[in-house]
């Protein structure tokens, strides 16, 4: 099977694809990665075929990240100002990857690749889609937290049919957004089809829900083709999953630290997060690790004690099991690694699925949440002190980690793709 794996997004969106591609290659298939050019250096050492896909992503463009993570308008501007203006180029690049040398047998595309369903429809190539969090299904029976309207979710316990109201609000607010997709469909001679934002992004053949059942389970209004696989983990840097030497030495030298991280995207719009976190760790009197990314502005300006270690990047799979607690932004990839490591969380969500993931973790009694505007040294230290003193968080995290050990997301996803291929040959 020659299969194109494609999406547009951050490392959190791409890592599960890499995990699946490596397993497909091990099984004797030919996975082809169609991703933004910025990921070529990460993919090439793995021996996977690579095709560049527009738009490219500038990892130093903090203005773009800040725009996309704006709570009120971030999602809209990300789609209407970043993805949709180059939709035709994305379509051309993906079509080229799927047909230029050898025709693909299957496509696997993420929900942000709005060209994927178009390429599949034009070429007749069978396709599967994937999502990373329950938020993507916008279920009326498991209603998500909408970042611009968080109070709607809080009212669901007292207002009948709140989930259906949230659905209607989301569809009404976004009704004009997908016009560029409809325009391209007309150009390609296709009918308008179903709503691209909510419906058409899901394959009628197979939707891989690449998350654990501890995060969400099937709902009556999910697409019938959904298959919950479990998380698909990968976090190596071009195949290297070792910790930086200075971080390894630090971990060996003392008690498990509190880890502060903002994932792979929010770290580009960190603001004062690391300054506040360093001060909170000092007030707490605990060892701490700050994962600050590549932006030098994230390095705290104050003199740091030896109890605080600063690193740009570290594979979460190697670091989190050796932490006492993780403070993060609520991205599903970071959340999954915390669950896998059996570590409690303090979540400071930005936007998109992050507030919804934070609520799910809080309901599972694994975490607490501090809103971004309320994240201050005194409050963070006070919350961390209370969580570290309450052993129930650690015990619950350990129980969930034991559940995750029974899942094999990569195997389940690849089995589903092979079954789809067999049905459509």
PyMOL commands that set and color helices and strands:
alter all, ss='L'
color gray80, all
select helices_A, chain A and resi 11-26+37-44+62-68+74-99+116-123+134-137+147-154+162-173+179-187+245-252+266-269+273-284+296-298+316-322+332-341+354-363+372-374+377-389+391-404+409-424
alter helices_A, ss='H'
color red, helices_A
select strands_A, chain A and resi 2-6+30-35+49-52+106-110+127-131+207-209+226-228+257-261+288-291+308-311+323-328+345-347+367-369
alter strands_A, ss='S'
color yellow, strands_A
deselect
rebuild
show_as cartoon
